Amino acid sequence: MDIKLQSALIAGIVSLIGPLVTYLTVKRQLSAQRERIEREHQSKFLANAYDLRLKLYPKAFEVTERAGKFYGLKRAEIISEHNKIADELRAWRNSEVILVISDYALECSYRLERELKKKPSEPKANFSDEQKRRMWGLRQKFRRSLREDLNLLLNTD
């Protein structure tokens, strides 16, 4: 092969390698920058979600404080109180908290609300011990799920 042809081929290959290396370097830098920006957005979202949860979750604890407490109340008073708590819980859940509550905590709130709406197992009777235990357990499970929501956000930072 002629020396001029070899020189031309080498010069052509070198002129293609330079832009190729530049292209690959820029592509890698853009990918790294995009990942960094996504992490920053995720971090900001988590911080905002945490702040919103800190603002809204205390209301749920306040509402559910009275749930499952039967002492010193008559049957009609208990039913009335539980209906009121269930309505307050539904109103709380349907507020802006729906944007940040976890699926698990949401499901726990539905279960607690359904249990609060139940009447005593027998007409004109008080709630059975089983109903009381179930209601108390669901109350505790819901409140624990809210605490877990806050811990999950703290642990992701």
C-alpha positions as CSV (number, residue, x, y, z in Angstrom):
1,M,0.0,0.0,0.0
2,D,1.2,3.5,-0.8
3,I,2.5,5.6,2.0
4,K,0.2,8.4,1.1
5,L,-2.8,6.1,1.3
6,Q,-1.7,4.8,4.7
7,S,-1.2,8.3,6.0
8,A,-4.7,9.3,4.8
9,L,-6.2,6.2,6.4
10,I,-4.5,6.9,9.7
11,A,-5.5,10.5,9.6
12,G,-9.1,9.6,8.9
13,I,-9.2,7.0,11.7
14,V,-7.7,9.5,14.1
15,S,-10.1,12.2,13.1
16,L,-13.0,9.8,13.8
17,I,-11.7,8.6,17.2
18,G,-11.4,12.1,18.6
19,P,-15.1,13.0,18.2
20,L,-16.2,9.5,19.2
21,V,-14.3,9.8,22.5
22,T,-15.7,13.3,23.0
23,Y,-19.3,12.0,22.3
24,L,-18.9,9.1,24.8
25,T,-17.5,11.4,27.5
26,V,-20.3,13.9,27.1
27,K,-22.9,11.2,27.1
28,R,-21.5,9.8,30.4
29,Q,-21.4,13.2,32.0
30,L,-25.0,14.0,31.0
31,S,-26.1,10.6,32.4
32,A,-24.3,11.3,35.7
33,Q,-25.8,14.8,35.9
34,R,-29.3,13.5,35.2
35,E,-29.0,10.9,37.9
36,R,-27.7,13.5,40.4
37,I,-30.7,15.8,39.6
38,E,-33.1,12.9,40.0
39,R,-31.6,12.1,43.4
40,E,-31.9,15.8,44.4
41,H,-35.6,15.9,43.3
42,Q,-36.3,12.6,45.2
43,S,-34.6,14.1,48.3
44,K,-36.7,17.3,48.1
45,F,-39.9,15.2,47.6
46,L,-39.1,13.1,50.6
47,A,-38.4,16.2,52.7
48,N,-41.7,17.8,51.7
49,A,-43.6,14.5,52.3
50,Y,-42.0,14.2,55.7
51,D,-42.9,17.8,56.6
52,L,-46.5,17.2,55.4
53,R,-46.8,14.0,57.4
54,L,-45.5,15.8,60.5
55,K,-48.1,18.4,60.0
56,L,-51.0,16.1,59.3
57,Y,-50.5,12.9,61.2
58,P,-51.0,14.4,64.7
59,K,-54.6,15.0,63.8
60,A,-55.1,11.2,63.2
61,F,-53.6,10.4,66.6
62,E,-55.9,13.0,68.1
63,V,-59.0,11.6,66.4
64,T,-58.2,7.9,67.2
65,E,-57.3,8.6,70.8
66,R,-60.9,7.9,71.9
67,A,-61.4,4.8,69.6
68,G,-61.9,1.6,71.4
69,K,-62.3,3.2,74.9
70,F,-65.5,1.9,76.5
71,Y,-65.1,2.7,80.1
72,G,-68.0,4.6,81.7
73,L,-70.0,5.0,78.6
74,K,-73.4,3.5,77.8
75,R,-74.0,1.4,74.6
76,A,-75.7,4.3,72.7
77,E,-72.9,6.7,73.7
78,I,-70.2,4.3,72.5
79,I,-71.9,3.8,69.2
80,S,-72.4,7.5,68.7
81,E,-68.8,8.2,69.7
82,H,-67.4,5.6,67.4
83,N,-69.5,6.9,64.5
84,K,-68.2,10.4,65.1
85,I,-64.6,9.1,65.2
86,A,-65.1,7.1,62.0
87,D,-66.5,10.2,60.3
88,E,-63.6,12.3,61.5
89,L,-61.1,9.7,60.4
90,R,-62.7,9.6,56.9
91,A,-62.6,13.4,56.7
92,W,-58.9,13.4,57.8
93,R,-58.1,10.6,55.3
94,N,-59.8,12.5,52.4
95,S,-57.9,15.7,53.0
96,E,-54.4,16.4,51.6
97,V,-53.0,13.5,53.6
98,I,-54.1,11.2,50.9
99,L,-51.1,12.5,48.9
100,V,-48.5,11.3,51.4
101,I,-50.0,8.4,53.3
102,S,-48.6,5.0,52.6
103,D,-50.8,2.3,51.1
104,Y,-50.4,0.2,54.3
105,A,-51.5,3.1,56.6
106,L,-54.4,3.9,54.2
107,E,-55.6,0.3,54.4
108,C,-55.3,0.3,58.2
109,S,-57.4,3.4,58.3
110,Y,-60.1,1.8,56.2
111,R,-60.1,-1.3,58.5
112,L,-60.4,0.8,61.6
113,E,-63.2,2.9,60.2
114,R,-65.1,-0.2,59.2
115,E,-64.7,-1.7,62.7
116,L,-65.8,1.6,64.3
117,K,-69.0,1.5,62.3
118,K,-69.9,-2.0,63.5
119,K,-72.6,-2.3,66.1
120,P,-72.5,-4.8,69.1
121,S,-72.9,-8.4,68.0
122,E,-76.3,-8.7,69.8
123,P,-79.1,-6.2,69.8
124,K,-79.4,-4.2,73.0
125,A,-76.1,-5.7,74.2
126,N,-72.8,-4.3,74.9
127,F,-69.8,-4.9,72.7
128,S,-68.3,-8.3,73.2
129,D,-64.8,-8.7,74.5
130,E,-63.7,-10.0,71.1
131,Q,-65.1,-6.8,69.4
132,K,-63.3,-4.6,72.0
133,R,-60.0,-6.5,71.4
134,R,-60.3,-6.3,67.6
135,M,-61.2,-2.5,67.7
136,W,-58.3,-1.8,70.1
137,G,-55.9,-3.9,67.9
138,L,-56.9,-2.1,64.7
139,R,-56.5,1.3,66.4
140,Q,-53.0,0.4,67.5
141,K,-52.2,-1.1,64.1
142,F,-53.3,2.2,62.4
143,R,-51.3,4.4,64.8
144,R,-48.2,2.1,64.4
145,S,-48.5,2.4,60.6
146,L,-48.4,6.2,60.8
147,R,-45.3,6.0,63.0
148,E,-43.7,3.6,60.4
149,D,-44.5,6.0,57.6
150,L,-42.4,8.6,59.4
151,N,-39.6,6.2,60.2
152,L,-39.5,5.0,56.6
153,L,-38.9,8.6,55.4
154,L,-36.3,9.2,58.0
155,N,-34.4,6.0,57.0
156,T,-34.4,6.8,53.3
157,D,-32.2,10.0,53.8
